[in-house]
Amino acid sequence: NVLHGTHCFAGEFSMMRNDAASPLTIPNTFSDLCGWMGLRRFVLEAKGLVNDPAYAEVDGRTIFEWIDGGDEDARRGLDAYANAFAGRLFNLQCVLDPDVFAIAGGISCHDALIEAIERAIVEQRKAYTGPLDAMPLPRITRATLGNDANLYGAVQEARKLLA
């Protein structure tokens, strides 16, 4: 079941803070670390290009061209990103305990992304021991509506308000 919440804000993980002791700012949100710009940052860092102005305009298409082309640095960046993403999915699993997380957005159409997150979930689960053994494994799937999922959700909420 899709959660809506009192203010239709349920599932808006992008606004969760990465460090709960720090203020709510864009650089301290799930979306900054786990959105496509986070992936970009992880990949550019792995390639040693994060401060290179020649790469300031690198987009998701370029990132996945590198990854799909076998660029090892880009793959390391993807794995670091997936590890951060998976860690936050475990937190959400503990709070919401859903059957599945549907991953949406422009980069969700890439098999390499979904596979990297799934690998990171398995690796992180292996590290859990003792009482944490009962923690369910987060399961992910690509959202059917992909990059348009948020638009469909917004239209649905607008239709409710206008009805």
N, C-alpha and C positions, 0 to 999 in steps of 0.2 A: 504494500500500500504506500502510496506517495503521501508524505507528510506535508501539510500546508502551514500549520501553525496559526496562532491567533492573528498575527499581522502579515500572513503570507510570506514569512521570512524563513520558514523551516527549510533546511537543506542548503542554506546560503553559506556554505563552508568557507567561501572565499574571504569572508570578513573575520574569520577566527584568527586570533593572535598566535604567532609562533612562540612567543615568549610572553606568558600571561602576566609576568611582573612588569613588563614594559608597556608604554602607552599604545593605544590603538592608532597606528599610523600605517600608511600603505606599505612601507618596507618591512613592517612587522606582521603582515597578514599572510594567510594561507595562499591567497591568489598571487602574491608577489613571489613566493617561494615555489609554489606548485602550479602556477599558470604557465603559459608558454614563455613568458619573459624569464621565469625562473629556469626553465629548460635552457633557454638561450644563454643565460648567465653561467649555468653549470657547464655547458658545452664550450663556451668561449674561454672559461677558466681552464678547463682541461686542455684546450688547444693553446693556452698562453696568449690569447688574443683579447682578453676582457678589457684592457685599456688601450687597444689599438684603434685609433679613429677610423681606419680603413674598414673596420668591421662593425661600425656603429649602426648600420642599417640592416644587418643580417636578420632575416625573418625565419619563420618556422619552415618554410619550403627549403631554404638553403640548409638549415640544420638537418632536415631529414634527407636531403641529397647527400650530405656528408655521411650520415649514419648508414643509409642504404648503400652508399658507395664503398663501405667498409673502412672508413676513417676511424682508426683505433682511438684517437683522442676524443672524437665526437661520441663514440660508443661509451667511453669511460664517463664522459659528461652525462650521457643519457642514464647510465647506471647510477651515478651519484644522485641525479634528479629523482629517479625511480625509488631509490632508497629513502629519500626525504619524503616523497609522496606516500610510500607504503607506511612509513612510521606514523604519519598523520591518519591514514586509514585505520590503523590499529586503534588509535585514540577514538576515532568516530565509531568504530565497531563496539568499543566498550560503552559508549554513551547511547547509541541508537540501536545496535544489534540488528541491522537490516539483513535480509537474505542476500542482497547484492547491491553493490554501488555501481550506478551507470555513469561511465566516464564520457563527458561530452566536451565540446569545444573543437576548435579547428585542428588541433594536433591529435585529437582522439581517433582520427581516421587511419593513423599509421600503426600497422601491426607491431612494429618495433617498440612503440611506446607501451602498448598493452602487454606485450611479452616481457618487457623490462620490469614493469610494475609487478606482474605476477611472479617473476623470479625474485624480486626484492621481498615480496610478502613471504614467500617460502623460506628465504634465507633468514629473515627476521624471526619467523616462527621457530626455526631451528634453535635460535638463541634463547628462547623462553624455556625456563625450567621450573620445577616445583609447582606451586599453586597456579602459576600462569598457564600450565598445560591445558587447563579447561577453557582458555580463551578461544573463541571461534576464530577461524581463519577468515579474514575479509575476502570476499569474492567480488571480482569486478567483471563488468561487461561493457562493451562499447554502446553508448546510447544510440538507439535506432535513429533518432533525429540528428545525431552528430553535432555539428557546429550550429545548427538551427534550434537545438533543444531549448535554449533560453528564450528565443524569440517566440516559439510556440507557447511556452509557459506564460510569457508576458501577455500575449494575445488572449490566452484563456482567462487570465485574471482581469484584463481590461473588459472582456465580454461580460464577465460576472458583474463588474462595477456598473456597466452601462445597461444591464438588463433590468 
